Amino acid sequence: MQELIEGIHYYVNDEGYVVLTAQYLLERGYCCGNGCLHCPYNYENVPEPRRTDLLLKKQEIRS
């Protein structure tokens, strides 16, 4: 297992939670189904209806 580097693989948000970056998630190679904030796989393993909700939220942020 690789060593995680803060600022590259993760960051700590204002609430104190560790948030994985898209780079780390891409290096991991698959969607874990947890609905990660920076999921580069369009939440393919997240069960419905949560998947649709996350995709809509992501689309709103980009608009």
For each residue, the residues with C-beta under 8 A, 3 or more apart:
1:
2: 27
3:
4: 9 10 24
5: 8 9
6: 9 10 11 12
7: 11
8: 5 21 23 24
9: 4 5 6 20 21 23 24 27
10: 4 6 18 19 20 21 24
11: 6 7 18 19 21
12: 6 16 17 18 19
13: 16 17 19
14:
15:
16: 12 13
17: 12 13
18: 10 11 12
19: 10 11 12 13 37 38
20: 9 10 24 25 36 37 38
21: 8 9 10 11 24 25 38
22: 25 26 38 39 40
23: 8 9 26 27
24: 4 8 9 10 20 21 27 28
25: 20 21 22 28 31 36 38 39 40 41
26: 22 23 29 40
27: 2 9 23 24
28: 24 25 32
29: 26
30: 41 45
31: 25 39 41 42 43 44 45 46
32: 28 36 45
33: 43 45 46 47
34: 46
35: 39 43 46 50 51 54
36: 20 25 32 39
37: 19 20
38: 19 20 21 22 25
39: 22 25 31 35 36 42 43 46 54
40: 22 25 26
41: 25 30 31 44 45
42: 31 39 55
43: 31 33 35 39 46 50 51 54 55
44: 31 41 51
45: 30 31 32 33 41
46: 31 33 34 35 39 43 50 51 54
47: 33 50 51
48: 51 52
49: 52 53
50: 35 43 46 47 53 54
51: 35 43 44 46 47 48 54 55
52: 48 49 55 56
53: 49 50 56 57
54: 35 39 43 46 50 51 57 58
55: 42 43 51 52 58 59
56: 52 53 59 60
57: 53 54 60 61
58: 54 55 61 62
59: 55 56 62 63
60: 56 57 63
61: 57 58
62: 58 59
63: 59 60
